[in-house]
Amino acid sequence: MLPDDPDAHPPESDDERTESGAALSLTEEEFERLVVDELDALPDEMVEGLDNVIFVTEARPEDGSLDLLGLYEGVALTDRGQYGFGELPDRIILYREPLIAHAGGELDELREQIHITLVHEIAHFYGIDDEELHRLGWG
């Protein structure tokens, strides 16, 4: 269960710490709820154009690292030719353990990192590359 108090004390037991050493431990369902909440909080104009995109969460990237927070898999809107019925959906993946580790185990920081990662990956859907995202302060 998510702590109601964002200033709640970290767990006292090492058993409650994540592999990364972060004091915050969330189940898949709790993490997904945070992602949905942050997705719902995004501006309508950002999400209205998301056609045939699914959002998924996974524990870690395939390589097992904690370096990658999210990933967009698909063809950017700006690179699409004919796109229509029967296309598999693009995917935006958020990685739970790297995001928790990057947030330093703080719930408010985790929410912020989820928000930033969602914006970053949605931008890739719209064809904005990493260089432009860095220029805009979202990289």
TORKEVEX-705376 format. One record per residue: residue in one letter; y, x, z of N, C-alpha, C in turn. Coordinates in pm, 1 decimal, always signed. Layout:
REM TORKEVEX-705376
@residuo->A; nnorth->Y; neast->X; nup->Z; canorth->Y; caeast->X; caup->Z; cnorth->Y; ceast->X; cup->Z
...
***
This chain:
REM TORKEVEX-705376
@residuo->M; nnorth->-117.0; neast->+83.7; nup->+0.0; canorth->+0.0; caeast->+0.0; caup->+0.0; cnorth->+124.1; ceast->+88.7; cup->+0.0
@residuo->L; nnorth->+227.5; neast->+49.5; nup->-72.3; canorth->+351.8; caeast->+124.6; caup->-76.6; cnorth->+424.8; ceast->+111.0; cup->+55.8
@residuo->P; nnorth->+482.2; neast->+219.8; nup->+103.2; canorth->+559.9; caeast->+207.1; caup->+225.6; cnorth->+684.9; ceast->+124.1; cup->+200.2
@residuo->D; nnorth->+718.3; neast->+33.6; nup->+295.9; canorth->+838.4; caeast->-48.8; caup->+282.3; cnorth->+963.6; ceast->+33.9; cup->+306.2
@residuo->D; nnorth->+953.3; neast->+134.1; nup->+391.9; canorth->+1066.7; caeast->+217.1; caup->+428.1; cnorth->+1063.5; ceast->+345.6; cup->+345.5
@residuo->P; nnorth->+1160.6; neast->+363.5; nup->+253.8; canorth->+1159.0; caeast->+483.2; caup->+171.4; cnorth->+1176.2; ceast->+610.6; cup->+252.9
@residuo->D; nnorth->+1223.9; neast->+599.5; nup->+378.0; canorth->+1238.7; caeast->+716.0; caup->+464.6; cnorth->+1120.5; ceast->+732.3; cup->+559.0
@residuo->A; nnorth->+1010.5; neast->+662.6; nup->+528.6; canorth->+892.6; caeast->+669.1; caup->+615.1; cnorth->+845.1; ceast->+813.5; cup->+627.1
@residuo->H; nnorth->+787.8; neast->+842.5; nup->+742.5; canorth->+739.8; caeast->+977.5; caup->+766.5; cnorth->+618.3; ceast->+1006.6; cup->+680.1
@residuo->P; nnorth->+604.0; neast->+1130.7; nup->+633.7; canorth->+487.4; caeast->+1165.6; caup->+553.4; cnorth->+360.6; ceast->+1155.0; cup->+636.6
@residuo->P; nnorth->+247.4; neast->+1140.2; nup->+570.7; canorth->+121.6; caeast->+1131.5; caup->+643.7; cnorth->+100.0; ceast->+1258.6; cup->+725.2
@residuo->E; nnorth->+38.4; neast->+1240.3; nup->+841.7; canorth->+15.3; caeast->+1355.1; caup->+927.9; cnorth->-113.5; ceast->+1426.4; cup->+892.8
@residuo->S; nnorth->-202.9; neast->+1362.0; nup->+825.3; canorth->-331.8; caeast->+1420.9; caup->+792.9; cnorth->-328.7; ceast->+1486.9; cup->+656.3
@residuo->D; nnorth->-389.9; neast->+1605.8; nup->+646.6; canorth->-401.2; caeast->+1671.9; caup->+517.1; cnorth->-486.1; ceast->+1590.4; cup->+421.4
@residuo->D; nnorth->-574.4; neast->+1503.0; nup->+477.5; canorth->-660.4; caeast->+1420.3; caup->+393.2; cnorth->-579.2; ceast->+1320.9; cup->+310.9
@residuo->E; nnorth->-457.1; neast->+1288.9; nup->+355.5; canorth->-373.8; caeast->+1192.5; caup->+285.7; cnorth->-282.2; ceast->+1258.2; cup->+184.1
@residuo->R; nnorth->-287.7; neast->+1388.7; nup->+172.1; canorth->-203.4; caeast->+1460.5; caup->+76.8; cnorth->-273.0; ceast->+1466.3; cup->-58.6
@residuo->T; nnorth->-192.2; neast->+1464.9; nup->-166.1; canorth->-247.5; caeast->+1476.3; caup->-299.4; cnorth->-291.7; ceast->+1619.2; cup->-322.6
@residuo->E; nnorth->-366.6; neast->+1641.0; nup->-428.6; canorth->-413.3; caeast->+1774.7; caup->-463.9; cnorth->-296.4; ceast->+1870.8; cup->-480.9
@residuo->S; nnorth->-182.5; neast->+1818.5; nup->-523.6; canorth->-64.4; caeast->+1902.3; caup->-545.4; cnorth->+5.8; ceast->+1938.0; cup->-414.5
@residuo->G; nnorth->-36.9; neast->+1876.3; nup->-303.5; canorth->+27.4; caeast->+1903.3; caup->-176.0; cnorth->+134.6; ceast->+1801.4; cup->-142.4
@residuo->A; nnorth->+163.7; neast->+1709.4; nup->-232.7; canorth->+265.8; caeast->+1608.5; caup->-208.1; cnorth->+217.4; ceast->+1512.9; cup->-99.7
@residuo->A; nnorth->+307.7; neast->+1464.2; nup->-18.5; canorth->+272.0; caeast->+1378.3; caup->+93.9; cnorth->+255.7; ceast->+1232.3; cup->+52.6
@residuo->L; nnorth->+287.7; neast->+1197.0; nup->-69.0; canorth->+280.1; caeast->+1058.8; caup->-114.6; cnorth->+151.8; ceast->+1039.2; cup->-193.4
@residuo->S; nnorth->+76.1; neast->+940.6; nup->-155.1; canorth->-48.4; caeast->+911.4; caup->-224.9; cnorth->-49.3; ceast->+763.7; cup->-262.3
@residuo->L; nnorth->-65.0; neast->+735.8; nup->-390.1; canorth->-65.3; caeast->+598.2; caup->-438.6; cnorth->-194.7; ceast->+570.6; cup->-513.1
@residuo->T; nnorth->-245.2; neast->+449.9; nup->-498.7; canorth->-358.6; caeast->+409.0; caup->-580.1; cnorth->-309.7; ceast->+387.0; cup->-723.4
@residuo->E; nnorth->-403.3; neast->+373.6; nup->-814.3; canorth->-366.6; caeast->+344.4; caup->-953.6; cnorth->-283.9; ceast->+216.4; cup->-961.6
@residuo->E; nnorth->-325.0; neast->+114.7; nup->-886.2; canorth->-255.8; caeast->-14.0; caup->-890.1; cnorth->-113.3; ceast->-3.2; cup->-835.7
@residuo->E; nnorth->-95.2; neast->+71.7; nup->-727.7; canorth->+38.4; caeast->+89.1; caup->-670.4; cnorth->+129.2; ceast->+164.6; cup->-767.2
@residuo->F; nnorth->+73.7; neast->+266.7; nup->-830.3; canorth->+151.7; caeast->+343.2; caup->-927.3; cnorth->+188.4; ceast->+254.5; cup->-1046.5
@residuo->E; nnorth->+91.4; neast->+178.5; nup->-1097.1; canorth->+118.8; caeast->+88.2; caup->-1209.2; cnorth->+228.0; ceast->-12.0; cup->-1173.4
@residuo->R; nnorth->+227.6; neast->-60.9; nup->-1050.6; canorth->+330.8; caeast->-155.4; caup->-1007.6; cnorth->+468.8; ceast->-90.0; cup->-1012.4
@residuo->L; nnorth->+478.0; neast->+36.6; nup->-969.0; canorth->+604.5; caeast->+108.4; caup->-977.7; cnorth->+649.3; ceast->+123.1; cup->-1122.4
@residuo->V; nnorth->+555.6; neast->+154.8; nup->-1211.1; canorth->+588.6; caeast->+170.1; caup->-1353.4; cnorth->+638.6; ceast->+37.9; cup->-1410.0
@residuo->V; nnorth->+570.9; neast->-71.2; nup->-1379.5; canorth->+613.3; caeast->-202.9; caup->-1428.1; cnorth->+751.6; ceast->-238.2; cup->-1373.6
@residuo->D; nnorth->+775.3; neast->-210.0; nup->-1246.7; canorth->+906.6; caeast->-237.8; caup->-1187.9; cnorth->+1016.1; ceast->-159.1; cup->-1258.7
@residuo->E; nnorth->+991.2; neast->-31.9; nup->-1285.7; canorth->+1091.4; caeast->+50.7; caup->-1354.1; cnorth->+1108.6; ceast->+7.4; cup->-1499.3
@residuo->L; nnorth->+1001.3; neast->-33.1; nup->-1563.5; canorth->+1009.5; caeast->-83.0; caup->-1701.1; cnorth->+1091.7; ceast->-211.0; cup->-1704.7
@residuo->D; nnorth->+1070.7; neast->-299.4; nup->-1608.4; canorth->+1147.8; caeast->-424.4; caup->-1600.6; cnorth->+1295.7; ceast->-398.4; cup->-1574.7
@residuo->A; nnorth->+1327.5; neast->-287.0; nup->-1509.2; canorth->+1466.4; caeast->-255.4; caup->-1475.6; cnorth->+1542.6; ceast->-190.6; cup->-1591.5
@residuo->L; nnorth->+1472.9; neast->-152.6; nup->-1698.7; canorth->+1540.8; caeast->-90.6; caup->-1813.2; cnorth->+1627.2; ceast->-193.9; cup->-1885.3
@residuo->P; nnorth->+1734.6; neast->-149.3; nup->-1949.2; canorth->+1821.7; caeast->-242.4; caup->-2022.7; cnorth->+1745.2; ceast->-315.0; cup->-2133.1
@residuo->D; nnorth->+1777.0; neast->-442.4; nup->-2151.7; canorth->+1710.6; caeast->-523.3; caup->-2253.3; cnorth->+1719.0; ceast->-460.1; cup->-2391.8
@residuo->E; nnorth->+1835.6; neast->-403.6; nup->-2424.9; canorth->+1852.0; caeast->-346.8; caup->-2558.6; cnorth->+1760.6; ceast->-226.7; cup->-2582.4
@residuo->M; nnorth->+1711.9; neast->-165.0; nup->-2475.1; canorth->+1620.8; caeast->-53.0; caup->-2489.6; cnorth->+1477.8; ceast->-100.4; cup->-2517.1
@residuo->V; nnorth->+1438.3; neast->-210.4; nup->-2455.4; canorth->+1299.9; caeast->-253.7; caup->-2465.6; cnorth->+1276.0; ceast->-364.6; cup->-2568.0
@residuo->E; nnorth->+1381.9; neast->-432.8; nup->-2611.6; canorth->+1364.3; caeast->-543.5; caup->-2706.1; cnorth->+1303.7; ceast->-498.8; cup->-2838.4
@residuo->G; nnorth->+1332.1; neast->-378.1; nup->-2881.6; canorth->+1281.7; caeast->-329.8; caup->-3009.3; cnorth->+1143.8; ceast->-267.4; cup->-3003.3
@residuo->L; nnorth->+1083.0; neast->-264.7; nup->-2886.4; canorth->+950.1; caeast->-205.3; caup->-2872.0; cnorth->+846.0; ceast->-302.2; cup->-2926.3
@residuo->D; nnorth->+804.5; neast->-277.0; nup->-3047.1; canorth->+707.7; caeast->-362.7; caup->-3113.1; cnorth->+575.3; ceast->-288.9; cup->-3124.3
@residuo->N; nnorth->+468.5; neast->-352.9; nup->-3079.6; canorth->+334.4; caeast->-297.5; caup->-3089.7; cnorth->+321.7; ceast->-166.0; cup->-3011.7
@residuo->V; nnorth->+374.2; neast->-166.4; nup->-2888.7; canorth->+367.3; caeast->-50.7; caup->-2799.5; cnorth->+303.0; ceast->-95.7; cup->-2669.5
@residuo->I; nnorth->+207.5; neast->-17.0; nup->-2620.3; canorth->+149.6; caeast->-45.3; caup->-2489.7; cnorth->+184.7; ceast->+68.6; cup->-2395.0
@residuo->F; nnorth->+195.3; neast->+35.7; nup->-2268.9; canorth->+223.0; caeast->+133.2; caup->-2164.0; cnorth->+97.1; ceast->+146.7; cup->-2080.1
@residuo->V; nnorth->+53.3; neast->+269.0; nup->-2059.5; canorth->-65.7; caeast->+294.9; caup->-1979.4; cnorth->-34.9; ceast->+405.4; cup->-1879.2
@residuo->T; nnorth->-114.5; neast->+407.7; nup->-1774.0; canorth->-103.9; caeast->+515.5; caup->-1677.2; cnorth->-238.9; ceast->+585.0; cup->-1669.6
@residuo->E; nnorth->-232.6; neast->+714.5; nup->-1647.7; canorth->-352.8; caeast->+794.9; caup->-1629.2; cnorth->-325.0; ceast->+892.2; cup->-1515.7
@residuo->A; nnorth->-431.1; neast->+942.3; nup->-1454.2; canorth->-415.3; caeast->+1034.6; caup->-1342.1; cnorth->-347.2; ceast->+1163.9; cup->-1386.6
@residuo->R; nnorth->-400.6; neast->+1226.2; nup->-1491.6; canorth->-347.6; caeast->+1353.3; caup->-1542.7; cnorth->-369.0; ceast->+1360.7; cup->-1693.1
@residuo->P; nnorth->-296.8; neast->+1452.0; nup->-1758.1; canorth->-323.9; caeast->+1476.7; caup->-1900.2; cnorth->-464.8; ceast->+1533.5; cup->-1917.1
@residuo->E; nnorth->-514.5; neast->+1532.0; nup->-2039.6; canorth->-650.0; caeast->+1579.7; caup->-2067.4; cnorth->-674.2; ceast->+1722.1; cup->-2020.0
@residuo->D; nnorth->-571.2; neast->+1807.9; nup->-2026.7; canorth->-589.9; caeast->+1946.7; caup->-1985.1; cnorth->-588.4; ceast->+1964.0; cup->-1833.5
@residuo->G; nnorth->-564.6; neast->+1855.5; nup->-1758.5; canorth->-567.6; caeast->+1859.8; caup->-1613.7; cnorth->-443.5; ceast->+1916.6; cup->-1548.2
@residuo->S; nnorth->-343.7; neast->+1951.1; nup->-1627.4; canorth->-223.9; caeast->+2015.5; caup->-1572.5; cnorth->-133.6; ceast->+1914.4; cup->-1502.7
@residuo->L; nnorth->-39.1; neast->+1968.0; nup->-1427.9; canorth->+63.4; caeast->+1885.7; caup->-1364.3; cnorth->+197.0; ceast->+1900.9; cup->-1435.7
@residuo->D; nnorth->+195.8; neast->+1963.1; nup->-1553.6; canorth->+319.6; caeast->+1992.4; caup->-1625.1; cnorth->+372.7; ceast->+1876.2; cup->-1708.2
@residuo->L; nnorth->+286.4; neast->+1793.7; nup->-1761.2; canorth->+326.8; caeast->+1686.0; caup->-1850.9; cnorth->+338.1; ceast->+1555.3; cup->-1771.7
@residuo->L; nnorth->+457.1; neast->+1494.8; nup->-1773.6; canorth->+480.8; caeast->+1372.2; caup->-1697.1; cnorth->+449.4; ceast->+1246.6; cup->-1776.7
@residuo->G; nnorth->+469.2; neast->+1252.5; nup->-1907.6; canorth->+445.5; caeast->+1137.2; caup->-1993.2; cnorth->+423.2; ceast->+1181.2; cup->-2135.8
@residuo->L; nnorth->+377.0; neast->+1087.6; nup->-2218.0; canorth->+346.9; caeast->+1119.0; caup->-2356.9; cnorth->+363.8; ceast->+994.5; cup->-2441.8
@residuo->Y; nnorth->+425.7; neast->+1012.6; nup->-2558.1; canorth->+432.5; caeast->+905.3; caup->-2657.8; cnorth->+331.0; ceast->+938.2; cup->-2765.7
@residuo->E; nnorth->+239.7; neast->+846.7; nup->-2793.5; canorth->+141.4; caeast->+861.4; caup->-2900.9; cnorth->+167.3; ceast->+752.4; cup->-3003.1
@residuo->G; nnorth->+206.1; neast->+793.5; nup->-3121.5; canorth->+232.0; caeast->+696.6; caup->-3226.5; cnorth->+320.5; ceast->+755.5; cup->-3333.5
@residuo->V; nnorth->+369.9; neast->+669.5; nup->-3418.0; canorth->+460.3; caeast->+709.7; caup->-3525.7; cnorth->+598.2; ceast->+654.0; cup->-3492.5
@residuo->A; nnorth->+693.9; neast->+744.1; nup->-3478.5; canorth->+830.0; caeast->+702.8; caup->-3444.3; cnorth->+882.7; ceast->+601.6; cup->-3545.0
@residuo->L; nnorth->+964.4; neast->+512.5; nup->-3497.5; canorth->+1023.1; caeast->+407.7; caup->-3581.2; cnorth->+1091.3; ceast->+465.9; cup->-3704.9
@residuo->T; nnorth->+1156.2; neast->+579.9; nup->-3688.5; canorth->+1228.5; caeast->+642.3; caup->-3799.5; cnorth->+1135.6; ceast->+706.5; cup->-3902.4
@residuo->D; nnorth->+1008.8; neast->+727.0; nup->-3868.0; canorth->+912.9; caeast->+791.3; caup->-3958.4; cnorth->+814.6; ceast->+693.6; cup->-4020.5
@residuo->R; nnorth->+829.1; neast->+567.5; nup->-3989.9; canorth->+732.0; caeast->+468.9; caup->-4039.0; cnorth->+765.1; ceast->+427.9; cup->-4181.6
@residuo->G; nnorth->+660.8; neast->+418.4; nup->-4259.9; canorth->+674.0; caeast->+360.0; caup->-4392.2; cnorth->+644.9; ceast->+212.3; cup->-4376.8
@residuo->Q; nnorth->+544.0; neast->+167.5; nup->-4447.4; canorth->+503.2; caeast->+28.7; caup->-4433.2; cnorth->+421.2; ceast->+17.0; cup->-4306.0
@residuo->Y; nnorth->+460.1; neast->-71.2; nup->-4220.9; canorth->+396.2; caeast->-88.5; caup->-4091.3; cnorth->+379.9; ceast->-237.0; cup->-4071.1
@residuo->G; nnorth->+258.8; neast->-279.9; nup->-4048.1; canorth->+242.8; caeast->-424.0; caup->-4037.4; cnorth->+119.8; ceast->-465.5; cup->-3961.6
@residuo->F; nnorth->+70.3; neast->-578.2; nup->-3999.7; canorth->-41.8; caeast->-642.3; caup->-3933.5; cnorth->-162.9; ceast->-549.9; cup->-3929.3
@residuo->G; nnorth->-229.0; neast->-547.5; nup->-3815.9; canorth->-351.8; caeast->-470.6; caup->-3802.9; cnorth->-333.0; ceast->-327.2; cup->-3757.2
@residuo->E; nnorth->-209.4; neast->-283.3; nup->-3737.5; canorth->-184.5; caeast->-146.9; caup->-3689.7; cnorth->-221.9; ceast->-137.1; cup->-3542.0
@residuo->L; nnorth->-285.3; neast->-26.7; nup->-3505.5; canorth->-311.2; caeast->-3.2; caup->-3364.4; cnorth->-178.2; ceast->+18.7; cup->-3294.0
@residuo->P; nnorth->-168.0; neast->-23.5; nup->-3169.2; canorth->-40.5; caeast->-5.8; caup->-3098.8; cnorth->-12.9; ceast->+140.7; cup->-3066.8
@residuo->D; nnorth->+114.6; neast->+174.9; nup->-3066.1; canorth->+156.5; caeast->+303.4; caup->-3013.7; cnorth->+134.0; ceast->+297.5; cup->-2862.7
@residuo->R; nnorth->+122.8; neast->+416.8; nup->-2801.1; canorth->+99.7; caeast->+422.0; caup->-2656.4; cnorth->+203.7; ceast->+511.0; cup->-2589.7
@residuo->I; nnorth->+250.8; neast->+464.1; nup->-2477.1; canorth->+333.0; caeast->+547.2; caup->-2389.9; cnorth->+252.7; ceast->+562.2; cup->-2261.3
@residuo->I; nnorth->+221.0; neast->+687.9; nup->-2229.8; canorth->+136.8; caeast->+719.5; caup->-2115.1; cnorth->+222.5; ceast->+784.9; cup->-2007.2
@residuo->L; nnorth->+207.8; neast->+738.7; nup->-1884.6; canorth->+270.1; caeast->+804.3; caup->-1769.9; cnorth->+158.7; ceast->+859.5; cup->-1682.2
@residuo->Y; nnorth->+173.7; neast->+985.3; nup->-1642.0; canorth->+71.0; caeast->+1054.4; caup->-1564.9; cnorth->+106.1; ceast->+1053.0; cup->-1416.2
@residuo->R; nnorth->+22.2; neast->+984.8; nup->-1338.0; canorth->+47.3; caeast->+960.5; caup->-1197.0; cnorth->+59.0; ceast->+1088.8; cup->-1114.2
@residuo->E; nnorth->-38.9; neast->+1174.7; nup->-1117.3; canorth->-37.6; caeast->+1293.2; caup->-1030.9; cnorth->+76.6; ceast->+1389.3; cup->-1064.4
@residuo->P; nnorth->+102.6; neast->+1419.5; nup->-1191.0; canorth->+217.6; caeast->+1505.6; caup->-1220.2; cnorth->+350.8; ceast->+1444.1; cup->-1177.7
@residuo->L; nnorth->+366.2; neast->+1313.8; nup->-1195.4; canorth->+491.2; caeast->+1249.5; caup->-1154.4; cnorth->+508.9; ceast->+1255.0; cup->-1002.9
@residuo->I; nnorth->+401.5; neast->+1230.0; nup->-928.0; canorth->+409.7; caeast->+1238.1; caup->-782.4; cnorth->+442.7; ceast->+1380.9; cup->-740.3
@residuo->A; nnorth->+377.0; neast->+1477.9; nup->-801.1; canorth->+403.2; caeast->+1618.2; caup->-767.2; cnorth->+547.3; ceast->+1656.1; cup->-800.5
@residuo->H; nnorth->+595.7; neast->+1613.0; nup->-916.3; canorth->+731.8; caeast->+1645.4; caup->-959.4; cnorth->+835.6; ceast->+1580.6; cup->-867.0
@residuo->A; nnorth->+799.4; neast->+1467.4; nup->-809.4; canorth->+890.3; caeast->+1395.3; caup->-720.3; cnorth->+888.4; ceast->+1452.4; cup->-578.6
@residuo->G; nnorth->+807.6; neast->+1552.4; nup->-556.2; canorth->+802.6; caeast->+1612.8; caup->-423.5; cnorth->+748.7; ceast->+1520.0; cup->-316.7
@residuo->G; nnorth->+674.0; neast->+1418.6; nup->-357.8; canorth->+615.2; caeast->+1326.8; caup->-261.8; cnorth->+710.9; ceast->+1222.4; cup->-206.8
@residuo->E; nnorth->+831.0; neast->+1214.2; nup->-261.3; canorth->+931.1; caeast->+1117.6; caup->-214.4; cnorth->+928.7; ceast->+993.2; cup->-303.6
@residuo->L; nnorth->+916.7; neast->+875.3; nup->-243.0; canorth->+905.5; caeast->+750.7; caup->-318.2; cnorth->+1027.8; ceast->+723.2; cup->-405.8
@residuo->D; nnorth->+1147.6; neast->+740.2; nup->-350.7; canorth->+1268.1; caeast->+716.0; caup->-431.2; cnorth->+1277.1; ceast->+812.5; cup->-548.4
@residuo->E; nnorth->+1241.4; neast->+937.9; nup->-524.9; canorth->+1242.4; caeast->+1036.4; caup->-632.7; cnorth->+1135.7; ceast->+1003.0; cup->-736.1
@residuo->L; nnorth->+1020.8; neast->+951.5; nup->-692.6; canorth->+915.8; caeast->+910.5; caup->-786.2; cnorth->+965.8; ceast->+797.9; cup->-875.3
@residuo->R; nnorth->+1032.8; neast->+700.5; nup->-817.0; canorth->+1088.8; caeast->+591.1; caup->-898.1; cnorth->+1185.7; ceast->+646.6; cup->-1003.2
@residuo->E; nnorth->+1270.7; neast->+740.1; nup->-961.6; canorth->+1366.5; caeast->+801.3; caup->-1053.9; cnorth->+1294.3; ceast->+877.6; cup->-1165.3
@residuo->Q; nnorth->+1190.2; neast->+951.2; nup->-1130.9; canorth->+1115.6; caeast->+1027.8; caup->-1231.4; cnorth->+1041.1; ceast->+935.6; cup->-1327.6
@residuo->I; nnorth->+988.5; neast->+824.5; nup->-1276.8; canorth->+924.6; caeast->+725.6; caup->-1364.5; cnorth->+1028.3; ceast->+669.3; cup->-1460.6
@residuo->H; nnorth->+1145.2; neast->+636.5; nup->-1410.2; canorth->+1253.7; caeast->+583.7; caup->-1493.7; cnorth->+1290.6; ceast->+683.3; cup->-1604.6
@residuo->I; nnorth->+1312.8; neast->+806.7; nup->-1566.3; canorth->+1350.3; caeast->+910.0; caup->-1664.1; cnorth->+1239.8; ceast->+929.2; cup->-1767.3
@residuo->T; nnorth->+1115.8; neast->+931.0; nup->-1722.1; canorth->+1003.2; caeast->+951.1; caup->-1814.0; cnorth->+990.2; ceast->+833.4; cup->-1910.3
@residuo->L; nnorth->+1007.7; neast->+711.2; nup->-1861.6; canorth->+1003.4; caeast->+594.3; caup->-1950.3; cnorth->+1112.2; ceast->+603.6; cup->-2056.7
@residuo->V; nnorth->+1234.1; neast->+634.3; nup->-2015.9; canorth->+1344.8; caeast->+646.4; caup->-2112.1; cnorth->+1312.4; ceast->+755.1; cup->-2213.9
@residuo->H; nnorth->+1262.1; neast->+867.2; nup->-2166.8; canorth->+1230.1; caeast->+980.7; caup->-2254.4; cnorth->+1125.4; ceast->+941.0; cup->-2359.5
@residuo->E; nnorth->+1017.3; neast->+878.0; nup->-2315.8; canorth->+909.0; caeast->+842.5; caup->-2408.6; cnorth->+949.5; ceast->+727.1; cup->-2500.4
@residuo->I; nnorth->+1025.9; neast->+631.6; nup->-2450.4; canorth->+1076.2; caeast->+523.7; caup->-2535.9; cnorth->+1168.5; ceast->+581.4; cup->-2642.8
@residuo->A; nnorth->+1247.6; neast->+680.4; nup->-2605.5; canorth->+1335.1; caeast->+746.3; caup->-2703.4; cnorth->+1254.3; ceast->+807.4; cup->-2816.6
@residuo->H; nnorth->+1138.4; neast->+864.6; nup->-2784.7; canorth->+1052.4; caeast->+919.1; caup->-2890.6; cnorth->+1006.2; ceast->+807.7; cup->-2985.4
@residuo->F; nnorth->+977.4; neast->+689.0; nup->-2932.2; canorth->+942.2; caeast->+575.3; caup->-3016.4; cnorth->+1052.9; ceast->+546.9; cup->-3117.4
@residuo->Y; nnorth->+1178.3; neast->+556.3; nup->-3070.8; canorth->+1292.3; caeast->+530.0; caup->-3158.2; cnorth->+1328.1; ceast->+648.1; cup->-3248.1
@residuo->G; nnorth->+1254.4; neast->+757.7; nup->-3237.6; canorth->+1276.1; caeast->+872.2; caup->-3326.0; cnorth->+1370.8; ceast->+977.1; cup->-3272.4
@residuo->I; nnorth->+1402.2; neast->+971.5; nup->-3144.7; canorth->+1489.7; caeast->+1071.8; caup->-3084.3; cnorth->+1402.5; ceast->+1187.7; cup->-3036.8
@residuo->D; nnorth->+1429.6; neast->+1307.1; nup->-3086.1; canorth->+1346.2; caeast->+1422.3; caup->-3051.8; cnorth->+1391.6; ceast->+1488.1; cup->-2921.1
@residuo->D; nnorth->+1312.2; neast->+1584.6; nup->-2874.7; canorth->+1341.3; caeast->+1651.0; caup->-2747.1; cnorth->+1476.2; ceast->+1720.9; cup->-2747.6
@residuo->E; nnorth->+1512.1; neast->+1781.3; nup->-2859.0; canorth->+1641.4; caeast->+1851.6; caup->-2866.5; cnorth->+1757.2; ceast->+1755.3; cup->-2841.1
@residuo->E; nnorth->+1752.4; neast->+1639.1; nup->-2905.0; canorth->+1858.9; caeast->+1539.3; caup->-2885.5; cnorth->+1855.4; ceast->+1483.5; cup->-2742.8
@residuo->L; nnorth->+1733.5; neast->+1462.5; nup->-2689.1; canorth->+1722.2; caeast->+1413.7; caup->-2551.7; cnorth->+1783.0; ceast->+1513.5; cup->-2452.8
@residuo->H; nnorth->+1760.8; neast->+1641.5; nup->-2474.7; canorth->+1819.4; caeast->+1744.1; caup->-2387.4; cnorth->+1971.6; ceast->+1740.4; cup->-2399.3
@residuo->R; nnorth->+2021.0; neast->+1725.0; nup->-2521.1; canorth->+2165.2; caeast->+1718.1; caup->-2542.6; cnorth->+2225.9; ceast->+1598.7; cup->-2469.4
@residuo->L; nnorth->+2151.3; neast->+1488.0; nup->-2465.9; canorth->+2198.6; caeast->+1366.2; caup->-2400.3; cnorth->+2174.4; ceast->+1366.0; cup->-2248.7
@residuo->G; nnorth->+2104.5; neast->+1468.9; nup->-2200.0; canorth->+2076.4; caeast->+1478.3; caup->-2057.7; cnorth->+1950.7; ceast->+1408.7; cup->-2012.8
@residuo->W; nnorth->+1863.2; neast->+1370.7; nup->-2105.3; canorth->+1739.3; caeast->+1301.9; caup->-2072.8; cnorth->+1615.8; ceast->+1387.6; cup->-2096.8
@residuo->G; nnorth->+1635.5; neast->+1515.4; nup->-2123.0; canorth->+1520.3; caeast->+1601.0; caup->-2154.7; cnorth->+1473.4; ceast->+1683.4; cup->-2040.0
***
